[in-house]
Amino acid sequence: MGKRRQFRHLDEHKRDRLEILWRIGHRQKDIAEVLGVDKSTISREISKRKRKNGVYDAETAQHKARVKRLGSKYQGMKVESDPFLRMRIIEEIESFRSPDEIAGRLKKEKGVSLIGKDAIYRWLYSVWGQKYCGFLCSKRRRRKKQKQKGKREMIPERIPLSMRPFWGVHGEADIFVSPRKCLTPASVAMVCEQNSRYLWGQKMPNRKPKTMADAIREMKRNLCLNTLTLDNGIENKNHKEFGLPTYFCDPQSPWQKGLIEQSIGLLRRWFIPKGTDLRGIQEETLQGYISNLNDKYRKSLGYRSAFEAAFEHGILKTKKPAGMPERVIEKVNCISCI
């Protein structure tokens, strides 16, 4: 198959030159060489854009080209101009099939016009297809307006996770926040130690970098950690103020700190579902929830609790962390006396 030639529309400047050269008496072939186009382009331009009296005028030609260009395409044109395709799409839409399903099915079938899901959506959002939008899952009659993204900030002096040493006690940190519809963006900072699965948390009034640094320093007073693994959220911008070495996951790689992600998921599943306004949760209530998770027997710990494993590994600095059950303290004391 031969290479397709590039086609460029004549602009107003070239039409002015074409008019002058044509009135002087130059041949169409010579004009095409001067303008850098094919001679057939000049022939079509003169025959289709000239006035009724047969005279070629650049201003009139430019007006005709602009009007034709504006009317050459319209919203939903590909569906509306093909009656068979339109009927097929309406039939599938009324069967509660999504545009993605319809486009994929038509592509699989032979002898049917190919169309993409975006073209079907454009037809649905046009005046011809809006009455069928009620069969969509979203029931939306127009394209969803995209929110303007905020200014992206980079975390300074971040060290990749691949450079973290193997020795020592490693922790992972992350936050979860209130829904965006809430006026005050309350959040909770969480830290989890890898060997004992011990979980620590603290409520924050917002997710600003300074607030996050204060929360990590407060939790660090009760935990013996050598390193901390973080994601690339802007709340970790002041990681130099955390008081311990920090290492960062690769972009879009939350699985590299999967333990804290799983722990937050458990807290969400058991006590704080997604969509909960964190302003209504007191600090004592939050610590009670975290204590319940730390007191659960885990198969990965040999059916011990995170409380017991944390004491055995010497991770906790305090003898009685917030929310620690009395029975666990007695059991740990008995083990230490042996």
CORZI-V349195 format. One record per residue. N is the residue number from 0. SS is DSSP state (h for helix, s for strand, l for the rest). PHI is phi in whole degrees, -180 to 180 (none if undefined). PSI is psi as a letter, one per 30 degrees, with the letter a starting at -180 (NA if undefined). Layout:
n: (N N)
ss: (SS SS)
phi: (PHI PHI)
psi: (PSI PSI)
//
This chain:
n: (0 1 2 3 4 5 6 7 8 9 10 11 12 13 14 15 16 17 18 19 20 21 22 23 24 25 26 27 28 29 30 31 32 33 34 35 36 37 38 39 40 41 42 43 44 45 46 47 48 49 50 51 52 53 54 55 56 57 58 59 60 61 62 63 64 65 66 67 68 69 70 71 72 73 74 75 76 77 78 79 80 81 82 83 84 85 86 87 88 89 90 91 92 93 94 95 96 97 98 99 100 101 102 103 104 105 106 107 108 109 110 111 112 113 114 115 116 117 118 119 120 121 122 123 124 125 126 127 128 129 130 131 132 133 134 135 136 137 138 139 140 141 142 143 144 145 146 147 148 149 150 151 152 153 154 155 156 157 158 159 160 161 162 163 164 165 166 167 168 169 170 171 172 173 174 175 176 177 178 179 180 181 182 183 184 185 186 187 188 189 190 191 192 193 194 195 196 197 198 199 200 201 202 203 204 205 206 207 208 209 210 211 212 213 214 215 216 217 218 219 220 221 222 223 224 225 226 227 228 229 230 231 232 233 234 235 236 237 238 239 240 241 242 243 244 245 246 247 248 249 250 251 252 253 254 255 256 257 258 259 260 261 262 263 264 265 266 267 268 269 270 271 272 273 274 275 276 277 278 279 280 281 282 283 284 285 286 287 288 289 290 291 292 293 294 295 296 297 298 299 300 301 302 303 304 305 306 307 308 309 310 311 312 313 314 315 316 317 318 319 320 321 322 323 324 325 326 327 328 329 330 331 332 333 334 335 336 337)
ss: (l l l l l l l l l l l h h h h h h h h h h h h h l l l h h h h h h h h l l l h h h h h h h h h h h l l l l l l l l h h h h h h h h h h h h h l l l l l l h h h h l l h h h h h h h h h h h h l l l l h h h h h h h h h h l l l l l l l l h h h h h h h h l l l l l h h h h h h l l l l l l l l l l l l l l l l l l l l l l l l s h h h l l l l l l s s s s s s s s l l l l l l l l l s s s s s s s l l l l l s s s s s s l l l l h h h h h h h h h h h h l l s l l l s s s s l l l h h h l l h h h l l l s s s s l l l l l h h h h h h h h h h h h h h h h h l l l l l l l h h h l l h h h h h h h h h h h h l l l s h h h l l s l h h h h h h h l l l s l l l l l l l l l h h h h h h h h h h h h l)
phi: (none -69 -71 -74 -75 -73 -122 -126 -74 -72 -99 -65 -63 -70 -69 -63 -65 -61 -62 -65 -65 -69 -71 -68 116 -74 -75 -63 -64 -69 -63 -63 -67 -67 -83 76 -129 -77 -66 -68 -64 -66 -63 -67 -62 -70 -74 -96 -107 -75 -75 -67 -84 90 -92 -89 -123 -63 -66 -65 -64 -66 -65 -64 -66 -66 -65 -67 -68 -65 -95 -74 -134 -143 -64 79 -63 -64 -80 -69 -84 -119 -59 -66 -64 -62 -64 -66 -66 -62 -61 -71 -63 -69 -91 61 -100 -80 -58 -65 -62 -64 -63 -65 -68 -65 -68 -74 -79 -93 82 -117 -61 -81 -154 -94 -65 -65 -67 -67 -64 -62 -69 -64 -84 -87 -67 -82 -111 -63 -70 -98 -67 -66 -86 -76 -64 -83 61 -81 -105 -150 -65 -69 -73 -79 -75 -74 -75 -73 -67 -82 -116 -101 -81 -77 54 -80 -110 -67 -63 -64 -95 -73 -70 -79 -79 97 -101 -107 -124 -125 -132 -164 -132 -133 -125 -74 -61 -66 -71 -73 -69 -104 -80 -66 -149 -131 -91 -126 -131 -134 -88 -72 -75 -93 63 -72 -115 -133 -147 -152 -78 -128 -71 -157 -116 -71 -57 -66 -64 -65 -64 -64 -67 -65 -64 -67 -71 -65 -64 -110 -127 -99 -121 -98 -142 -140 -101 -128 -97 -99 -67 -68 -66 -96 -63 -95 -66 -68 -93 -72 92 -156 -61 -121 -133 -117 -70 -68 -58 55 -132 -66 -65 -72 -129 -67 -66 -71 -63 -67 -66 -65 -63 -65 -63 -67 -68 -86 -128 -123 -64 -62 96 -78 -78 -71 -66 -84 -105 -76 -63 -65 -64 -62 -65 -66 -62 -65 -63 -63 -69 -69 -92 -77 -77 -113 -64 -67 -106 70 59 -105 -89 -66 -58 -65 -66 -67 -68 -67 -87 69 -86 -84 -85 -90 -77 -136 -65 -61 83 -74 -63 -64 -66 -71 -63 -65 -66 -67 -63 -65 -66 -71 -80 -73)
psi: (k l k k k k k k k k a e e e e e e e e e e e e e g l l e e e e e e e f h l l f f e e e e e e e f g l l f g g k k k e e e e e e e e e e e e e g e k l k g e e e f f j e e e e e e e e e e e f g h k l e e e e e e e e e e k k g k k k k l e e e e e e e e f l f f f f f f f f f l e f g k f l k k k k k k k l k k k k k k h k k l f f g k l f l l j k l k k l l k l l l f f k e j i l l k k k k k k e e f g k k k l k k k f a h l e e e e e e e e e e e f f g k j k e l k k l a g k f f g e h f f g f g l k k k k l l k h i f f f h f e e e e e e e e e e e e e i l k f k j f f g k l e e e e e e e e e e e f f k k k e f g h h l l e e e e e e e f h e k e l f j l k g k k e e e e e e e e e e f f NA)
//
